[in-house]
Amino acid sequence: MQQPDAPRPIAPRIVEGDLLDQPVDAIVNAWNRNIIPCWLLLPQGVSGAIKRRAGFAPFRELGRAGPIPLGHAVVTGAGRLPFKAIIHVAGINMLWRASERSIRDSIDHALAAATERGFRSIAIPLIGAGSGGMSEPQVQSIMIDHLQRKLADMKVIVVKFGADAGARP
């Protein structure tokens, strides 16, 4: 008797573009440890784009979660965005720096949160590039390596911010 094939892991896909335009159930926001209230922070990068398009509701919800351990995740509503949720990961430390460990832990907690909520697809920015102080190629290498080891039955899109992404208001 022939055994059915085991489910094959879905490999992560890398795209260049805008995180907020991906056809997924949830997006990941590369956030901080949630120690500083979000209303004191100037919106920048992924978080700034999310605030402009989603509104402040997800960030008020995130603020109620309190401090987030480095590498952990908090799930909020998506505000005015068309997603089921936003998964905020604490990918940078108190000195605004990312590490390989904080990136890998952030991925683990984001995938766990998505799986727990039954999401079939997520889009993740390059966690730790930009504000986190790491280069895009370095972060991409860490993320792809880790995702290839972790993925099960979920579509994951790693989004590199494209030159023409975010051109709309």
C-alpha positions as CSV (number, residue, x, y, z in Angstrom):
1,M,0.0,0.0,0.0
2,Q,1.4,3.4,-1.0
3,Q,1.6,6.0,1.7
4,P,0.1,9.4,0.8
5,D,2.7,12.1,0.2
6,A,3.3,14.2,3.3
7,P,2.3,17.9,2.9
8,R,5.2,19.8,1.4
9,P,6.2,23.0,3.0
10,I,5.4,26.1,1.1
11,A,8.5,28.1,0.3
12,P,8.6,31.8,1.2
13,R,8.3,34.1,-1.8
14,I,10.2,37.3,-2.0
15,V,8.6,40.3,-3.8
16,E,9.5,43.9,-4.2
17,G,6.6,46.3,-3.6
18,D,4.3,47.6,-0.9
19,L,3.5,45.4,2.1
20,L,0.1,46.9,2.3
21,D,-0.8,45.8,-1.2
22,Q,-0.2,42.0,-0.7
23,P,-3.1,39.5,-1.1
24,V,-2.8,37.9,2.3
25,D,-4.8,37.4,5.5
26,A,-2.5,39.4,7.7
27,I,0.6,41.6,7.5
28,V,3.5,41.8,9.9
29,N,4.5,45.2,11.3
30,A,8.1,45.5,12.3
31,W,7.6,47.3,15.6
32,N,9.6,48.1,18.7
33,R,9.3,46.8,22.3
34,N,6.2,49.0,22.9
35,I,8.0,50.8,25.8
36,I,7.5,54.3,24.3
37,P,3.9,55.2,23.7
38,C,3.1,55.2,19.9
39,W,1.8,58.8,20.0
40,L,5.3,59.9,20.9
41,L,6.9,58.2,17.9
42,L,7.2,59.8,14.5
43,P,5.7,57.4,11.9
44,Q,8.3,56.0,9.7
45,G,8.9,53.0,7.4
46,V,6.4,50.2,7.6
47,S,4.7,51.5,10.8
48,G,4.3,54.9,9.3
49,A,2.7,53.5,6.1
50,I,0.3,51.4,8.3
51,K,-0.6,54.4,10.4
52,R,-1.4,56.5,7.4
53,R,-3.6,53.9,5.7
54,A,-5.0,51.9,8.7
55,G,-5.6,54.8,11.1
56,F,-4.6,54.8,14.7
57,A,-7.0,52.1,15.9
58,P,-4.4,49.2,15.6
59,F,-1.8,51.3,17.4
60,R,-4.2,52.2,20.3
61,E,-4.9,48.4,20.6
62,L,-1.2,47.7,20.5
63,G,-0.5,50.2,23.2
64,R,-3.0,48.4,25.5
65,A,-0.8,45.3,25.2
66,G,2.0,47.0,27.2
67,P,5.7,46.2,26.8
68,I,6.5,43.4,24.3
69,P,9.4,41.1,25.0
70,L,12.1,41.3,22.2
71,G,11.2,38.9,19.4
72,H,7.5,38.4,20.5
73,A,4.3,39.4,18.7
74,V,1.0,41.1,19.4
75,V,-2.0,40.7,17.1
76,T,-4.4,43.6,16.6
77,G,-7.2,44.5,14.2
78,A,-6.3,45.9,10.8
79,G,-8.1,49.3,11.1
80,R,-9.0,50.5,7.6
81,L,-6.8,48.0,5.9
82,P,-8.4,45.0,4.1
83,F,-6.6,42.4,6.2
84,K,-7.9,40.2,9.0
85,A,-5.2,41.4,11.4
86,I,-1.8,43.0,11.9
87,I,0.8,41.0,13.7
88,H,3.2,43.5,15.4
89,V,6.6,42.0,16.2
90,A,9.2,43.5,18.5
91,G,12.1,43.1,16.2
92,I,14.4,45.9,17.6
93,N,15.8,46.3,21.0
94,M,15.9,49.4,23.3
95,L,18.8,50.8,21.4
96,W,16.8,50.6,18.1
97,R,19.0,47.7,16.8
98,A,18.0,44.3,15.5
99,S,20.0,41.1,15.8
100,E,19.8,37.8,14.1
101,R,18.2,36.4,17.2
102,S,15.5,39.1,17.4
103,I,14.7,38.6,13.7
104,R,14.4,34.8,14.0
105,D,12.3,35.0,17.2
106,S,10.0,37.6,15.6
107,I,9.4,35.2,12.7
108,D,8.7,32.4,15.0
109,H,6.2,34.4,17.0
110,A,4.6,35.9,13.9
111,L,4.1,32.4,12.4
112,A,2.8,31.0,15.7
113,A,0.3,33.9,16.0
114,A,-0.9,33.4,12.4
115,T,-1.2,29.7,12.8
116,E,-3.1,30.1,16.1
117,R,-5.7,32.3,14.4
118,G,-6.0,30.1,11.3
119,F,-4.5,32.5,8.8
120,R,-3.4,30.9,5.6
121,S,-1.2,33.7,4.3
122,I,1.0,36.5,5.7
123,A,3.2,39.2,4.3
124,I,6.4,40.2,6.3
125,P,8.7,43.2,5.7
126,L,12.4,42.9,6.1
127,I,12.5,42.9,10.0
128,G,15.5,44.9,11.2
129,A,16.4,46.6,8.0
130,G,16.1,50.4,8.1
131,S,15.5,51.5,11.7
132,G,17.0,48.2,13.0
133,G,20.4,49.1,11.6
134,M,20.9,45.9,9.5
135,S,21.4,45.9,5.8
136,E,18.6,44.6,3.5
137,P,20.7,41.7,2.1
138,Q,21.7,40.6,5.6
139,V,18.1,40.6,6.9
140,Q,16.8,38.9,3.7
141,S,19.3,36.1,4.1
142,I,18.5,35.6,7.8
143,M,14.7,35.6,7.1
144,I,14.7,33.3,4.1
145,D,17.0,30.8,5.8
146,H,14.8,30.8,8.9
147,L,11.5,30.6,7.0
148,Q,12.7,27.7,4.8
149,R,13.2,25.8,8.1
150,K,9.9,26.8,9.7
151,L,7.2,26.9,7.1
152,A,4.4,24.4,7.0
153,D,1.1,25.0,5.3
154,M,1.1,28.8,5.1
155,K,1.8,31.2,2.2
156,V,4.5,33.7,3.4
157,I,5.5,36.6,1.3
158,V,8.7,38.5,2.3
159,V,8.3,42.1,1.0
160,K,11.2,44.3,0.1
161,F,10.1,47.9,-0.2
162,G,10.1,48.8,-3.9
163,A,11.2,52.1,-5.3
164,D,7.6,52.9,-6.6
165,A,5.8,51.4,-3.6
166,G,4.1,53.9,-1.3
167,A,3.8,56.5,-4.1
168,R,0.1,56.9,-3.5
169,P,-1.2,59.0,-0.5
